[in-house]
Amino acid sequence: MAISPINVSRISHNLQTSFAINAMQRSQLDLYAVQARLASGRSFLLPSDDPVAANRVLDLTQALQRNEQYMANLAYGDNVLAAADDAISDVNSLLIDAQSLASKNVGSLTSADERRADAELIAGIRQQLQSVGNRQFDGRYIFAGRDTTDRPFVEALGGVAYVGDTGDLITRIEDGANAVINMPGNVLFGALSSQIAADVDLTPALSASIRLDDIGGTTGFGIRTGLLVFNDAAAGAFTVDLTSADTIGDIAELINDAAASAGSSVIASLSSIGMDISPAAGALAVTDNSGGAVAGDLGIYTPTVTTGGIVGADLNPCLTRVTPVEQLAGGAGIDLTSGMIISNGPRTVTLDFAAAETVQDVINIINNAGVYVLARINDAGTGIDVFNRISGTSLSIGENGGTTATDFGVRTYSKSTRIAGLNSSTGITLSAGEDDMRVTAKDGSTFDVNVDDAETVGDVIDLINAAATDAGVAVTASSVEVGNGMRLVDSTGGSGALSVTSLNQSAAATDLGLLGSTIDDQTELVSEDRNPTHTDGVFSALVELEAALRADDTNAIALAGARLAPLAEEVTRNHGIVGAQSQSMRSKLTQMEDTASSTEVFLSEVRDLDYAEAVTQMEQLSVQLQVSMQANSRLLGLSLMDFLA
């Protein structure tokens, strides 16, 4: 290694000393830097030492840290799924035991006492299943959806209620990719009923305050923003930039501002369903620079000039939690003063919506009623769905003298209720081509009714009224005003009983809940609610099996046992899904570990020190420093000639 030269020509001694000291300091600094790298094991100490390598180290370190977090996520997800896998294995075993007990008690060789004893065993199986449903991993409930801190299954109203969340627990497993690491209890155990789906469209009226994200648009893809182009024959073309718009009202305002600036008479306004463009002074066309997408979403795409106004298409605003109740059903109005009656098992409550201002208020009132129901906006954003959370009970939603339940579309037994959906979707049993029931009025007059052509409860009501009119009998059918069901009102003034009986071996009167008669001086016969909602999962089947065993009802035992078989198959299918998810986690974890190992190798190559090279360099620098010190001591020695010079 070269030694820094010292110019010893005729210069001052001080300058010579300065040169010598600087040379030694540089050598010492280089030697210190090598020693520091040896001590740290790094090829550089500061990013300025090697900017390219420092940037590469930063990238690799960040990638390694991300991989470490992803591996931790994968390991935790695999552990959760493994715990769920073990729990589902226990569920399968318990269901096999329950099926064996059901099969054992179907025949006639089992006594009533033995069946009651087995009912206790079924009750024990149900309690064990509930314990499995409340199983925890790492202090969190496995089957509680996203709400992992609260117990998902509780005893309620004589059944088992699922009060957990219905969403999936998600974890990030790599850049831009997530994975589900749980199975909510409502899915595994079938612990929620099918929804009482709103049978009316609650789509709100369009208002200026509705956000663009909450509007479906005419194409169903929402409202995209961009540049609108208006070709006004009178004022010329002008462009409207919609990128800053947040609400549909913003779009109308931006159009009007741009038109005013361009001297155009175009005016954008909102109707109850869409956006209208009033006619310009001359012909007008509306396009955009996106092939018609923006104008099409707004329902005002008009590539061919027109001299009339543009009436926008329906923008389909979605129902949201903050939607004002007064805007529901296109602004048609909802009866909030009467309220609705909800019955679930032994509990019945009357809900008052008079203070509700938004859809969220309505949902909160329903969910907080204490009857274990779940209300939420449907996926289409057009109505409210209601679910029964309890396994082993039936849920019914009726009126309280008004039309609240009907207006919200959640009445379980209304004129629009399909006949095929009654009695747990078994419908009604008819005597094809013959009369199905006979109505006897209080004065003794009768009329027969054929309901072959009925598709809805409303059709049945119409057919009864038509038959009564044809027979000249003063009996009128309608929906009950309080609760649920049909009612027959007798106005004949007779002193007998108003009754409904079956004809021609038809079970229609029974299946419609109308079979029976009035007592004393009653003039109204009310049917049963034949369309309650109940869960169809393993807990419900076990509750029914237990009840059938206690009642010594072999037919009911057979039916409950038959229900267990497909439910057990569904649990097995879900078991396979959880197992596949766990296997995927493990495979991904192995892949991530390999990636991390490769990244660490690359990082080491860039960041770590080559000790052999560094030691050699340190020895060279040590020699250089020693030589410099010896040379400088000789060159800087003063003599008489230095002073004479």
C-alpha positions as CSV (number, residue, x, y, z in Angstrom):
1,M,0.0,0.0,0.0
2,A,1.4,3.4,-1.0
3,I,2.7,5.9,1.6
4,S,1.5,9.4,1.3
5,P,4.5,11.5,0.2
6,I,5.6,14.6,2.0
7,N,6.9,17.5,0.0
8,V,10.1,18.6,1.7
9,S,11.1,21.3,-0.7
10,R,11.7,24.6,0.7
11,I,8.6,25.1,2.8
12,S,8.1,26.0,6.4
13,H,8.5,23.5,9.1
14,N,4.9,24.1,10.3
15,L,3.6,23.2,6.9
16,Q,5.7,20.0,6.8
17,T,4.4,19.1,10.2
18,S,0.8,19.6,9.0
19,F,1.3,17.4,6.0
20,A,2.8,14.7,8.2
21,I,0.0,14.8,10.8
22,N,-2.7,14.7,8.1
23,A,-1.1,11.7,6.5
24,M,-1.0,9.8,9.7
25,Q,-4.5,10.8,10.7
26,R,-5.8,9.4,7.3
27,S,-4.0,6.1,7.9
28,Q,-5.3,6.0,11.5
29,L,-8.9,6.7,10.3
30,D,-8.7,4.0,7.7
31,L,-7.3,1.6,10.2
32,Y,-10.1,2.5,12.7
33,A,-12.8,1.9,10.1
34,V,-11.5,-1.6,9.3
35,Q,-11.3,-2.4,13.0
36,A,-14.9,-1.2,13.5
37,R,-16.1,-3.3,10.6
38,L,-14.2,-6.3,12.1
39,A,-15.8,-5.6,15.5
40,S,-19.4,-5.3,14.0
41,G,-19.1,-8.0,11.4
42,R,-20.6,-5.6,8.8
43,S,-19.2,-4.7,5.5
44,F,-20.1,-1.0,6.0
45,L,-21.0,1.0,9.1
46,L,-22.9,4.0,7.5
47,P,-25.1,4.2,4.4
48,S,-22.7,6.7,3.0
49,D,-19.9,4.1,3.1
50,D,-21.7,2.2,0.3
51,P,-25.1,3.7,-0.8
52,V,-25.9,1.0,-3.3
53,A,-25.3,-1.8,-0.8
54,A,-27.1,0.1,2.0
55,N,-30.2,0.4,-0.2
56,R,-30.1,-3.3,-1.0
57,V,-29.7,-4.2,2.7
58,L,-32.7,-2.0,3.5
59,D,-34.9,-3.7,0.9
60,L,-33.9,-7.2,2.0
61,T,-34.3,-6.4,5.7
62,Q,-37.8,-5.0,5.1
63,A,-38.7,-8.1,3.0
64,L,-37.4,-10.3,5.8
65,Q,-39.4,-8.5,8.4
66,R,-42.6,-8.8,6.4
67,N,-41.9,-12.5,5.9
68,E,-41.4,-13.0,9.6
69,Q,-44.7,-11.3,10.3
70,Y,-46.4,-13.4,7.6
71,M,-44.9,-16.6,9.1
72,A,-46.2,-15.6,12.5
73,N,-49.7,-15.0,11.0
74,L,-49.5,-18.4,9.2
75,A,-48.4,-20.2,12.3
76,Y,-51.2,-18.7,14.4
77,G,-53.8,-19.4,11.7
78,D,-52.6,-23.0,11.4
79,N,-52.8,-23.4,15.2
80,V,-56.4,-21.9,15.3
81,L,-57.5,-24.2,12.4
82,A,-55.8,-27.2,14.1
83,A,-57.8,-26.5,17.3
84,A,-61.0,-26.1,15.2
85,D,-60.2,-29.4,13.4
86,D,-59.9,-31.2,16.8
87,A,-63.2,-29.6,17.9
88,I,-65.0,-30.6,14.8
89,S,-63.8,-34.2,15.3
90,D,-65.5,-34.1,18.7
91,V,-68.7,-32.8,17.0
92,N,-68.7,-35.7,14.6
93,S,-68.3,-38.2,17.4
94,L,-71.2,-36.7,19.4
95,L,-73.4,-36.7,16.3
96,I,-72.7,-40.3,15.7
97,D,-73.7,-41.1,19.3
98,A,-76.9,-39.1,18.8
99,Q,-77.7,-40.9,15.6
100,S,-77.2,-44.3,17.3
101,L,-79.6,-43.3,20.1
102,A,-82.2,-42.1,17.5
103,S,-82.0,-45.4,15.6
104,K,-82.2,-47.4,18.8
105,N,-85.5,-45.7,19.7
106,V,-87.3,-45.8,16.4
107,G,-88.6,-49.4,16.8
108,S,-91.4,-50.6,19.0
109,L,-89.1,-52.6,21.3
110,T,-88.1,-49.6,23.4
111,S,-90.2,-48.6,26.3
112,A,-91.3,-45.1,27.2
113,D,-89.1,-45.2,30.3
114,E,-86.1,-46.2,28.2
115,R,-86.8,-43.3,25.8
116,R,-87.0,-40.8,28.6
117,A,-83.6,-42.1,29.8
118,D,-82.2,-41.7,26.4
119,A,-83.7,-38.2,26.2
120,E,-81.4,-37.3,29.1
121,L,-78.4,-38.7,27.1
122,I,-79.4,-36.5,24.1
123,A,-79.6,-33.5,26.5
124,G,-76.1,-34.4,27.6
125,I,-74.9,-34.6,24.0
126,R,-76.5,-31.2,23.3
127,Q,-74.7,-29.7,26.3
128,Q,-71.4,-31.2,25.2
129,L,-71.9,-29.8,21.7
130,Q,-72.5,-26.4,23.2
131,S,-69.2,-26.7,25.2
132,V,-67.4,-27.6,22.0
133,G,-69.0,-24.6,20.3
134,N,-67.6,-22.5,23.1
135,R,-64.1,-24.0,22.9
136,Q,-61.2,-21.6,23.1
137,F,-57.7,-21.3,21.7
138,D,-55.1,-18.9,23.2
139,G,-57.9,-17.3,25.3
140,R,-60.2,-16.7,22.3
141,Y,-63.3,-18.5,21.2
142,I,-62.7,-20.5,18.0
143,F,-66.3,-20.5,16.6
144,A,-67.3,-16.9,17.5
145,G,-66.6,-15.4,14.1
146,R,-64.7,-12.1,14.5
147,D,-66.0,-11.4,18.0
148,T,-63.5,-13.8,19.6
149,T,-63.7,-12.4,23.1
150,D,-67.3,-13.3,23.9
151,R,-68.9,-16.8,24.3
152,P,-70.8,-17.6,21.1
153,F,-73.4,-20.1,22.4
154,V,-75.7,-19.5,25.4
155,E,-78.8,-21.0,26.8
156,A,-81.8,-18.9,25.9
157,L,-85.6,-19.2,25.8
158,G,-85.5,-23.0,26.1
159,G,-83.0,-23.4,23.3
160,V,-79.4,-22.7,22.3
161,A,-78.7,-19.2,21.0
162,Y,-75.8,-18.3,18.8
163,V,-74.8,-14.7,19.8
164,G,-71.4,-14.7,18.1
165,D,-70.4,-12.9,15.0
166,T,-71.2,-14.2,11.5
167,G,-68.0,-12.9,9.7
168,D,-64.8,-14.6,8.9
169,L,-61.5,-14.0,10.8
170,I,-58.9,-12.9,8.3
171,T,-55.1,-12.7,8.4
172,R,-52.6,-11.4,5.9
173,I,-50.4,-14.3,4.6
174,E,-48.4,-12.4,1.9
175,D,-48.4,-9.1,0.1
176,G,-51.9,-8.6,-1.3
177,A,-53.3,-11.9,-0.1
178,N,-55.5,-12.8,2.9
179,A,-56.7,-16.1,4.3
180,V,-59.6,-17.2,6.4
181,I,-58.5,-18.8,9.7
182,N,-61.9,-19.7,11.3
183,M,-65.3,-21.1,10.7
184,P,-68.1,-19.2,12.5
185,G,-70.4,-21.3,14.7
186,N,-73.5,-20.3,12.6
187,V,-71.9,-22.1,9.7
188,L,-70.6,-25.2,11.4
189,F,-73.6,-25.8,13.6
190,G,-76.3,-24.3,11.4
191,A,-77.1,-22.0,14.3
192,L,-78.9,-19.3,12.3
193,S,-82.2,-19.6,10.6
194,S,-82.7,-18.8,6.9
195,Q,-83.4,-15.2,6.6
196,I,-86.8,-13.6,6.8
197,A,-86.1,-11.8,3.6
198,A,-87.7,-8.5,2.9
199,D,-90.4,-9.0,0.3
200,V,-90.7,-5.3,-0.5
201,D,-88.1,-3.0,-2.1
202,L,-87.0,-0.5,0.5
203,T,-84.6,1.3,-1.9
204,P,-84.6,4.9,-0.7
205,A,-85.5,8.0,-2.7
206,L,-82.6,9.7,-4.3
207,S,-81.4,12.7,-2.3
208,A,-78.4,15.1,-2.7
209,S,-76.7,13.8,0.4
210,I,-76.4,10.2,-0.8
211,R,-72.7,9.3,-1.3
212,L,-71.6,7.9,-4.6
213,D,-70.3,4.7,-2.9
214,D,-73.9,4.0,-1.8
215,I,-75.4,4.2,-5.3
216,G,-75.6,1.2,-7.6
217,G,-75.9,3.3,-10.8
218,T,-77.7,2.3,-13.9
219,T,-75.2,-0.4,-14.7
220,G,-74.8,-1.9,-11.2
221,F,-71.1,-0.9,-11.1
222,G,-71.6,2.2,-9.0
223,I,-71.0,5.8,-10.1
224,R,-67.6,6.2,-11.7
225,T,-66.2,9.7,-11.8
226,G,-64.3,11.4,-14.6
227,L,-65.0,14.0,-17.3
228,L,-68.5,14.7,-18.7
229,V,-68.7,16.4,-22.0
230,F,-71.7,18.6,-22.8
231,N,-72.2,19.6,-26.4
232,D,-74.6,22.6,-26.2
233,A,-75.5,23.9,-29.7
234,A,-76.1,27.3,-28.3
235,A,-73.3,27.8,-25.9
236,G,-70.7,25.4,-27.3
237,A,-69.0,22.4,-25.7
238,F,-67.9,22.4,-22.1
239,T,-66.4,19.8,-19.8
240,V,-67.3,18.9,-16.3
241,D,-64.7,17.4,-14.0
242,L,-66.5,15.1,-11.5
243,T,-63.4,13.7,-9.8
244,S,-63.9,15.8,-6.7
245,A,-67.6,14.7,-6.2
246,D,-68.4,12.7,-3.1
247,T,-72.3,12.8,-3.3
248,I,-74.8,12.7,-6.1
249,G,-75.6,16.3,-5.1
250,D,-72.0,17.3,-5.7
251,I,-72.3,16.0,-9.3
252,A,-75.4,18.1,-9.9
253,E,-73.7,21.1,-8.4
254,L,-70.5,20.6,-10.5
255,I,-72.6,20.3,-13.7
256,N,-74.5,23.5,-12.9
257,D,-71.4,25.5,-12.1
258,A,-69.6,24.4,-15.3
259,A,-72.7,25.2,-17.3
260,A,-73.0,28.7,-15.8
261,S,-69.3,29.3,-16.5
262,A,-69.7,28.3,-20.1
263,G,-72.8,30.4,-20.5
264,S,-75.0,27.4,-21.0
265,S,-78.6,27.2,-19.9
266,V,-78.3,23.5,-18.9
267,I,-79.5,22.7,-15.4
268,A,-79.0,19.4,-13.6
269,S,-81.5,18.4,-10.9
270,L,-82.4,15.3,-8.9
271,S,-85.7,13.4,-9.1
272,S,-86.7,10.7,-6.6
273,I,-84.8,8.0,-8.7
274,G,-82.3,9.7,-10.9
275,M,-80.7,12.8,-12.4
276,D,-82.5,15.0,-15.0
277,I,-81.0,17.5,-17.3
278,S,-83.2,20.4,-18.3
279,P,-83.1,21.3,-22.0
280,A,-80.5,23.8,-23.2
281,A,-81.3,26.7,-25.5
282,G,-80.4,24.5,-28.4
283,A,-79.7,20.9,-29.1
284,L,-77.7,19.0,-26.5
285,A,-75.6,15.8,-26.3
286,V,-73.9,14.3,-23.2
287,T,-70.9,12.0,-23.5
288,D,-67.6,11.5,-21.7
289,N,-64.0,10.6,-22.4
290,S,-64.5,7.0,-21.0
291,G,-66.5,5.5,-23.8
292,G,-69.8,6.5,-22.1
293,A,-69.0,4.8,-18.8
294,V,-69.4,7.9,-16.5
295,A,-72.5,9.3,-18.3
296,G,-73.9,5.8,-18.5
297,D,-73.5,5.3,-14.8
298,L,-75.4,8.5,-14.2
299,G,-78.1,7.4,-16.7
300,I,-77.7,10.6,-18.8
301,Y,-75.5,9.2,-21.7
302,T,-76.9,10.9,-24.8
303,P,-74.5,10.7,-27.7
304,T,-77.1,11.9,-30.2
305,V,-78.2,15.5,-29.9
306,T,-81.6,16.1,-28.6
307,T,-83.7,19.2,-28.3
308,G,-85.7,18.0,-25.3
309,G,-84.6,17.4,-21.7
310,I,-82.8,14.3,-20.6
311,V,-84.6,12.2,-18.0
312,G,-82.1,10.1,-16.2
313,A,-82.5,6.4,-15.5
314,D,-83.0,4.9,-12.1
315,L,-79.7,5.2,-10.2
316,N,-80.6,2.5,-7.6
317,P,-79.4,4.1,-4.4
318,C,-78.6,1.4,-1.8
319,L,-80.0,1.0,1.7
320,T,-77.4,2.0,4.3
321,R,-77.3,2.3,8.0
322,V,-77.6,6.1,7.8
323,T,-80.5,6.1,5.4
324,P,-83.4,8.2,6.8
325,V,-86.5,6.1,7.4
326,E,-88.6,8.8,5.7
327,Q,-86.7,8.1,2.4
328,L,-87.4,4.3,2.4
329,A,-89.4,2.7,-0.4
330,G,-88.7,5.6,-2.7
331,G,-90.1,8.0,-0.1
332,A,-93.5,6.2,0.0
333,G,-93.4,6.1,3.8
334,I,-93.3,3.5,6.5
335,D,-95.8,3.0,9.3
336,L,-93.6,3.7,12.4
337,T,-96.4,4.4,14.8
338,S,-98.0,1.0,15.1
339,G,-94.9,-1.1,15.6
340,M,-94.6,-4.9,15.2
341,I,-94.9,-8.0,17.3
342,I,-92.0,-10.5,17.5
343,S,-92.5,-13.9,19.1
344,N,-89.6,-16.3,19.6
345,G,-90.3,-19.4,21.6
346,P,-92.0,-18.5,24.8
347,R,-91.2,-14.7,24.6
348,T,-93.3,-12.1,22.7
349,V,-92.4,-8.4,22.5
350,T,-94.0,-5.4,20.9
351,L,-91.5,-3.1,19.2
352,D,-92.0,0.7,18.9
353,F,-90.3,2.5,16.0
354,A,-91.8,5.9,16.6
355,A,-88.4,7.3,17.6
356,A,-86.5,5.7,14.7
357,E,-84.8,8.2,12.3
358,T,-82.5,6.0,10.4
359,V,-82.2,2.4,9.2
360,Q,-79.6,1.7,11.9
361,D,-82.2,2.8,14.5
362,V,-84.6,0.3,13.2
363,I,-82.0,-2.5,13.2
364,N,-80.9,-1.6,16.8
365,I,-84.5,-1.7,18.0
366,I,-85.0,-5.2,16.5
367,N,-81.6,-6.6,17.6
368,N,-82.0,-5.2,21.2
369,A,-85.5,-6.5,21.7
370,G,-84.3,-9.4,23.9
371,V,-85.8,-12.2,21.6
372,Y,-82.4,-13.3,20.1
373,V,-83.0,-12.2,16.5
374,L,-80.4,-10.7,14.1
375,A,-81.5,-7.9,11.7
376,R,-79.2,-6.6,9.0
377,I,-79.3,-4.9,5.6
378,N,-79.4,-7.5,2.9
379,D,-76.5,-8.0,0.4
380,A,-78.4,-6.3,-2.4
381,G,-78.9,-3.2,-0.3
382,T,-82.7,-3.2,-0.9
383,G,-84.2,-4.4,2.4
384,I,-83.7,-5.8,5.9
385,D,-83.2,-9.5,6.6
386,V,-84.1,-11.0,10.0
387,F,-82.6,-14.2,11.4
388,N,-83.6,-16.4,14.3
389,R,-80.5,-16.9,16.5
390,I,-82.0,-19.7,18.7
391,S,-81.9,-23.4,17.9
392,G,-85.1,-25.1,19.1
393,T,-87.6,-22.2,18.8
394,S,-89.8,-20.7,16.1
395,L,-89.7,-17.0,15.2
396,S,-92.8,-15.1,14.1
397,I,-93.1,-11.5,13.1
398,G,-96.6,-9.9,12.9
399,E,-98.4,-6.6,13.0
400,N,-99.6,-4.6,16.0
401,G,-102.7,-3.2,14.4
402,G,-100.9,-1.3,11.6
403,T,-98.7,-2.1,8.6
404,T,-95.2,-1.7,10.1
405,A,-94.0,-5.3,9.6
406,T,-95.6,-5.4,6.1
407,D,-94.0,-2.1,5.1
408,F,-90.6,-3.4,6.2
409,G,-91.3,-6.6,4.4
410,V,-90.5,-8.9,7.3
411,R,-93.9,-10.2,8.3
412,T,-93.7,-13.9,8.4
413,Y,-97.3,-14.6,7.5
414,S,-98.7,-12.1,5.0
415,K,-100.7,-12.1,1.8
416,S,-97.5,-12.4,-0.2
417,T,-96.3,-15.5,1.7
418,R,-95.9,-18.4,-0.7
419,I,-98.0,-21.5,0.0
420,A,-95.0,-23.7,-0.9
421,G,-93.0,-22.1,2.0
422,L,-95.5,-22.9,4.7
423,N,-94.9,-25.7,7.3
424,S,-91.1,-25.6,7.0
425,S,-91.4,-25.5,3.2
426,T,-93.5,-28.6,2.9
427,G,-96.4,-26.6,1.6
428,I,-99.9,-27.9,2.0
429,T,-101.5,-31.2,1.0
430,L,-104.4,-30.9,-1.4
431,S,-107.1,-33.1,-2.9
432,A,-106.4,-32.2,-6.6
433,G,-109.5,-31.2,-8.5
434,E,-111.8,-31.4,-5.5
435,D,-112.9,-29.0,-2.8
436,D,-110.4,-28.9,0.1
437,M,-112.4,-27.4,3.0
438,R,-115.9,-26.4,4.1
439,V,-116.7,-23.3,6.0
440,T,-119.8,-23.4,8.2
441,A,-121.2,-20.0,9.3
442,K,-122.9,-19.3,12.7
443,D,-126.3,-19.4,11.0
444,G,-125.6,-22.9,9.6
445,S,-125.0,-21.9,6.0
446,T,-121.9,-23.4,4.4
447,F,-119.7,-23.0,1.4
448,D,-116.8,-25.1,0.0
449,V,-113.4,-23.9,-1.1
450,N,-111.0,-25.3,-3.6
451,V,-107.4,-23.9,-3.2
452,D,-105.7,-25.8,-6.0
453,D,-104.8,-22.6,-7.8
454,A,-103.5,-20.7,-4.8
455,E,-99.9,-19.7,-4.8
456,T,-99.9,-17.3,-2.0
457,V,-101.8,-16.8,1.3
458,G,-103.4,-13.8,-0.4
459,D,-104.7,-16.2,-3.1
460,V,-106.3,-18.4,-0.4
461,I,-108.0,-15.4,1.1
462,D,-109.4,-14.4,-2.3
463,L,-110.6,-17.9,-3.0
464,I,-112.4,-18.1,0.3
465,N,-114.0,-14.7,-0.2
466,A,-115.1,-15.6,-3.8
467,A,-116.6,-18.9,-2.6
468,A,-118.5,-17.1,0.2
469,T,-119.8,-14.5,-2.2
470,D,-120.9,-17.1,-4.7
471,A,-122.7,-19.0,-1.9
472,G,-124.2,-15.8,-0.4
473,V,-122.7,-16.5,3.0
474,A,-121.7,-13.4,5.0
475,V,-118.2,-14.6,6.0
476,T,-115.1,-12.6,5.1
477,A,-111.5,-13.7,5.0
478,S,-108.5,-11.4,5.6
479,S,-105.2,-11.1,7.4
480,V,-105.3,-10.6,11.1
481,E,-104.6,-7.0,12.3
482,V,-102.6,-8.1,15.4
483,G,-100.1,-10.9,15.2
484,N,-100.0,-13.3,12.3
485,G,-102.4,-15.5,10.4
486,M,-105.7,-15.4,8.5
487,R,-109.1,-14.7,10.0
488,L,-112.6,-15.5,9.1
489,V,-115.2,-13.0,10.3
490,D,-118.8,-14.1,10.5
491,S,-121.5,-11.5,10.0
492,T,-124.5,-13.8,9.6
493,G,-125.8,-13.1,13.1
494,G,-126.4,-16.8,13.8
495,S,-125.9,-18.4,17.2
496,G,-123.9,-21.5,16.2
497,A,-120.2,-21.9,15.7
498,L,-118.1,-20.6,12.9
499,S,-116.0,-23.6,11.8
500,V,-113.7,-25.0,9.1
501,T,-113.6,-28.7,8.3
502,S,-111.6,-30.8,5.8
503,L,-113.1,-32.3,2.7
504,N,-112.1,-35.1,0.4
505,Q,-109.2,-36.2,2.6
506,S,-107.4,-32.9,1.9
507,A,-105.1,-31.6,4.6
508,A,-105.3,-28.0,3.3
509,A,-107.3,-26.6,6.2
510,T,-104.9,-28.2,8.7
511,D,-101.8,-27.1,6.8
512,L,-103.2,-23.5,6.6
513,G,-103.9,-23.5,10.3
514,L,-107.6,-22.9,9.7
515,L,-109.1,-26.2,11.0
516,G,-111.3,-25.6,14.0
517,S,-114.3,-23.7,15.3
518,T,-115.2,-20.7,17.4
519,I,-116.6,-21.0,20.9
520,D,-119.5,-19.2,22.7
521,D,-120.4,-16.0,20.9
522,Q,-117.2,-15.5,19.0
523,T,-117.6,-14.3,15.4
524,E,-114.0,-14.5,14.4
525,L,-111.9,-17.6,13.6
526,V,-108.1,-17.0,13.5
527,S,-105.6,-19.4,11.9
528,E,-102.3,-20.5,13.4
529,D,-99.1,-19.0,12.0
530,R,-97.9,-21.7,9.6
531,N,-94.8,-19.9,8.5
532,P,-92.6,-19.3,11.5
533,T,-88.8,-19.3,11.0
534,H,-86.5,-21.7,12.8
535,T,-82.9,-22.8,12.6
536,D,-82.2,-26.1,10.8
537,G,-78.9,-27.1,12.4
538,V,-77.6,-29.7,14.8
539,F,-78.9,-28.1,18.0
540,S,-82.4,-27.8,16.6
541,A,-82.4,-31.5,15.6
542,L,-81.2,-32.5,19.0
543,V,-83.8,-30.4,20.8
544,E,-86.5,-32.0,18.6
545,L,-85.1,-35.5,19.2
546,E,-85.0,-34.9,22.9
547,A,-88.6,-33.7,22.9
548,A,-89.7,-36.6,20.8
549,L,-88.1,-39.1,23.1
550,R,-89.7,-37.5,26.2
551,A,-93.1,-37.7,24.4
552,D,-92.5,-41.3,23.4
553,D,-93.4,-40.2,19.8
554,T,-91.8,-42.8,17.4
555,N,-92.7,-40.8,14.3
556,A,-91.1,-37.6,15.6
557,I,-88.1,-39.7,16.7
558,A,-87.7,-41.0,13.2
559,L,-88.0,-37.5,11.7
560,A,-85.5,-36.0,14.1
561,G,-83.1,-38.9,13.5
562,A,-83.5,-38.6,9.8
563,R,-82.5,-34.9,10.1
564,L,-79.3,-35.8,11.9
565,A,-77.8,-37.7,9.0
566,P,-77.6,-34.8,6.4
567,L,-76.5,-32.5,9.2
568,A,-73.7,-34.8,10.2
569,E,-72.6,-35.0,6.5
570,E,-72.6,-31.2,6.4
571,V,-70.4,-31.1,9.5
572,T,-68.1,-33.6,7.8
573,R,-67.9,-31.4,4.7
574,N,-67.0,-28.4,6.9
575,H,-64.4,-30.5,8.6
576,G,-62.8,-31.1,5.3
577,I,-62.8,-27.4,4.5
578,V,-61.1,-26.6,7.8
579,G,-58.6,-29.4,7.2
580,A,-57.8,-28.1,3.7
581,Q,-57.4,-24.5,5.1
582,S,-55.0,-25.8,7.7
583,Q,-53.0,-27.8,5.1
584,S,-52.8,-24.7,2.9
585,M,-51.5,-22.7,5.9
586,R,-48.8,-25.3,6.6
587,S,-47.7,-25.4,2.9
588,K,-47.6,-21.6,2.8
589,L,-45.6,-21.5,6.0
590,T,-43.0,-23.9,4.6
591,Q,-42.8,-21.8,1.5
592,M,-42.3,-18.7,3.5
593,E,-39.6,-20.3,5.6
594,D,-37.7,-21.2,2.4
595,T,-38.1,-17.7,1.2
596,A,-36.9,-16.3,4.5
597,S,-33.8,-18.5,4.3
598,S,-33.0,-17.3,0.8
599,T,-33.5,-13.7,1.8
600,E,-31.1,-14.1,4.8
601,V,-28.5,-15.6,2.5
602,F,-28.8,-12.6,0.1
603,L,-28.7,-10.2,3.0
604,S,-25.6,-11.8,4.4
605,E,-23.8,-11.6,1.1
606,V,-24.5,-7.8,0.9
607,R,-24.2,-6.8,4.6
608,D,-21.8,-9.2,6.3
609,L,-18.0,-8.6,6.3
610,D,-15.4,-10.7,4.4
611,Y,-13.2,-11.3,7.4
612,A,-10.2,-12.5,5.4
613,E,-10.2,-9.5,3.2
614,A,-10.7,-7.1,6.2
615,V,-7.8,-8.7,8.2
616,T,-5.5,-8.3,5.3
617,Q,-6.5,-4.7,4.8
618,M,-6.0,-4.0,8.5
619,E,-2.5,-5.5,8.4
620,Q,-1.6,-3.4,5.4
621,L,-2.9,-0.2,7.1
622,S,-1.0,-1.0,10.3
623,V,2.2,-1.4,8.3
624,Q,1.4,1.8,6.4
625,L,0.9,3.7,9.6
626,Q,4.2,2.4,11.1
627,V,6.1,3.3,8.0
628,S,4.5,6.8,7.9
629,M,5.4,7.4,11.5
630,Q,9.1,6.3,11.0
631,A,9.5,8.3,7.8
632,N,7.9,11.4,9.4
633,S,10.1,11.2,12.4
634,R,13.2,11.4,10.2
635,L,11.9,14.0,7.8
636,L,10.7,16.3,10.5
637,G,14.0,16.3,12.5
638,L,15.3,19.9,12.8
639,S,19.0,20.9,12.1
640,L,21.0,24.2,12.0
641,M,20.6,24.2,8.2
642,D,16.8,24.4,8.6
643,F,17.2,27.6,10.6
644,L,19.8,29.0,8.3
645,A,17.6,28.3,5.3
